[in-house]
Amino acid sequence: HIEGNYGPPTKENAEVQNGFNQAFVDTVRATGGRNRDRWLVVQGYSTDVDHTLKHNTVLPKDSVKGRLMMEVHYYSPYNFTLNDKSEIWQWGANATDPKATETWANEAYVDTQFARLKQAFVDKGVPVLLGEYASGLKKRFPGMKRYQLEWVRFVTRAASKNGVVPMLWDIGIESGIFNRATGKVQDPELLRAIIQASS
């Protein structure tokens, strides 16, 4: 995307992204060896679900049939998941404070987004990777952990049931599953939530 602009792409933006994807596939295939038929991952515009589905994302032409995957990321609602300056710290049907939550991206929205990806790609034989998704924690709201776990469980489950492969972006520091310095699990609760929601 254009740096700092996370809004919908112009027609030109979408065409450029499709061109990048095509150039990537052509370049890798041309190098020969195992690259002639290995699986390749391409991305929708800004890896955003809506932009990918609404703005003319097309799979590149490929010399090998059925060896392309589509990648998107999921961080909705941003004010809950990533915006540490936001006062939004609750999520989902169990939220108790209307001022602390955004209702537009709750459970029904999550289900709809992943069902749309299934219809557009998975049902047509194109695997979809959820290459990033995560929710950080805001220290000033100690009760946020409960909602982080609910969000992660629900998104993981919605992706999995629609044939989308979820890959958590491990934020690290205090909000990650692993301690980057030691490699040890520092948030077993979050790890369990993902494993249970995936199975």
C-alpha positions in Angstrom: 0.0 0.0 0.0 1.0 3.6 -0.1 2.8 4.3 3.1 0.5 5.6 5.8 -2.6 5.0 3.8 -4.6 2.0 4.8 -7.8 3.0 3.0 -9.2 1.4 -0.1 -6.9 1.3 -3.1 -7.4 3.3 -6.3 -7.8 1.3 -9.5 -4.2 1.9 -10.2 -3.1 0.7 -6.7 -5.0 -2.5 -7.2 -3.5 -3.0 -10.7 0.0 -2.4 -9.4 -0.5 -5.0 -6.6 -1.7 -7.5 -9.2 1.3 -6.6 -11.3 3.7 -7.2 -8.3 2.1 -10.6 -7.7 2.5 -11.6 -11.4 6.1 -10.4 -11.5 6.8 -12.4 -8.4 5.4 -15.6 -9.8 7.1 -15.2 -13.2 10.4 -14.5 -11.6 10.3 -17.5 -9.2 9.2 -19.9 -11.9 11.9 -18.7 -14.3 14.7 -19.6 -11.9 14.1 -23.3 -12.5 14.8 -26.2 -10.2 12.2 -26.8 -7.5 11.0 -23.3 -8.1 9.3 -24.4 -11.3 6.5 -26.1 -9.3 6.8 -25.0 -5.6 3.9 -23.5 -3.8 3.9 -19.7 -4.0 2.0 -17.2 -1.8 0.6 -13.9 -3.2 -1.2 -11.2 -1.3 -4.2 -9.1 -1.6 -3.9 -5.3 -1.5 -2.5 -4.3 1.9 -3.3 -7.9 3.0 -6.7 -6.5 4.0 -9.7 -8.9 3.6 -12.0 -6.2 2.3 -9.5 -4.8 -0.2 -8.6 -8.3 -1.3 -12.2 -9.2 -2.0 -13.5 -5.9 -3.3 -10.8 -4.4 -5.4 -10.0 -6.7 -8.3 -7.4 -9.0 -6.7 -6.8 -11.6 -9.3 -4.6 -14.7 -9.1 -1.5 -14.4 -11.3 -1.2 -16.6 -14.4 1.0 -19.5 -13.5 2.8 -22.2 -15.5 1.8 -24.7 -12.8 -1.8 -25.5 -12.0 -3.0 -25.2 -8.5 0.2 -24.0 -6.8 -0.8 -20.6 -5.6 -2.0 -19.4 -2.2 -3.6 -16.1 -1.2 -2.5 -14.3 2.0 -4.5 -11.8 4.1 -4.0 -10.4 7.6 -6.6 -9.7 10.3 -6.5 -7.0 12.9 -10.1 -5.8 13.2 -11.1 -3.8 15.1 -7.7 -2.0 15.0 -8.5 0.2 18.1 -8.8 -3.1 20.1 -6.0 -5.1 18.6 -3.2 -2.8 17.8 -3.9 0.8 18.7 -2.3 1.2 22.1 -3.4 4.8 22.3 -7.1 3.8 22.1 -9.5 3.4 25.0 -11.0 0.3 23.4 -10.1 -2.7 25.5 -13.2 -4.9 25.4 -14.4 -7.1 22.6 -17.3 -9.4 21.7 -20.6 -10.4 23.1 -19.3 -10.5 26.7 -18.2 -6.8 26.6 -19.8 -4.9 29.5 -18.8 -1.3 28.8 -20.2 0.3 25.5 -17.5 3.0 25.7 -14.7 0.4 25.8 -15.8 -1.6 22.8 -16.5 -1.3 19.1 -19.4 -3.4 18.0 -18.9 -3.3 14.3 -16.2 -6.0 14.3 -17.5 -8.5 16.7 -18.4 -12.1 16.2 -20.8 -11.8 13.3 -18.3 -9.7 11.4 -15.5 -12.1 11.9 -17.7 -15.0 10.7 -18.7 -13.0 7.6 -15.2 -12.1 6.7 -13.9 -15.6 6.8 -16.9 -17.0 5.0 -16.3 -14.5 2.2 -12.7 -15.7 1.9 -13.9 -19.3 1.8 -16.3 -18.5 -1.0 -13.9 -16.4 -3.0 -10.8 -18.6 -2.8 -11.0 -21.8 -0.7 -14.1 -23.2 -2.4 -12.3 -22.6 -5.8 -9.3 -24.6 -4.7 -7.1 -21.7 -3.7 -5.7 -22.1 -0.1 -5.8 -19.0 2.1 -3.2 -18.1 4.7 -4.1 -15.8 7.6 -0.5 -14.8 7.6 -0.9 -12.4 10.6 -3.4 -11.8 13.3 -2.9 -10.8 16.9 -4.2 -8.6 19.7 -1.9 -6.7 22.0 -2.6 -5.8 25.6 -2.9 -2.4 27.1 -1.4 -2.3 30.6 -3.7 0.4 31.8 -6.6 -2.0 31.4 -5.7 -5.1 33.4 -9.1 -6.7 32.5 -8.2 -6.8 28.8 -6.6 -10.2 28.9 -10.0 -11.9 29.0 -11.1 -10.1 25.8 -7.8 -10.7 24.1 -8.3 -14.5 24.6 -11.9 -14.4 23.4 -10.8 -12.5 20.3 -8.0 -14.9 19.5 -10.1 -17.9 20.1 -12.9 -16.7 18.0 -10.8 -15.5 15.1 -8.7 -18.7 15.1 -11.9 -20.8 15.1 -13.6 -18.8 12.4 -10.5 -19.1 10.1 -10.1 -22.8 10.7 -13.8 -23.7 10.1 -13.6 -21.8 6.8 -10.5 -23.6 5.6 -8.2 -20.6 6.2 -4.8 -21.4 7.9 -4.3 -19.1 10.9 -0.8 -18.0 11.7 -0.5 -15.8 14.8 1.8 -12.8 14.6 3.7 -13.2 17.9 4.0 -9.6 19.0 6.7 -10.4 21.5 7.7 -8.3 24.6 4.8 -8.5 27.0 2.0 -9.5 24.6 3.6 -12.5 22.8 3.5 -16.2 23.4 7.2 -16.5 23.5 10.0 -14.7 25.3 12.2 -13.6 22.4 15.4 -13.6 24.6 14.9 -17.1 26.0 12.6 -18.8 23.6 10.4 -20.0 26.5 6.6 -19.8 26.5 5.6 -16.7 28.5 1.9 -16.9 27.9 0.7 -20.5 28.1 -2.9 -19.2 28.3 -2.7 -17.6 24.8 -1.0 -20.7 23.4 -3.7 -23.0 24.8 -6.4 -20.7 23.4 -5.0 -21.0 19.8 -4.4 -24.8 20.0 -7.9 -25.4 21.4 -9.6 -23.2 18.8 -7.7 -24.8 16.0 -8.6 -28.4 16.8 
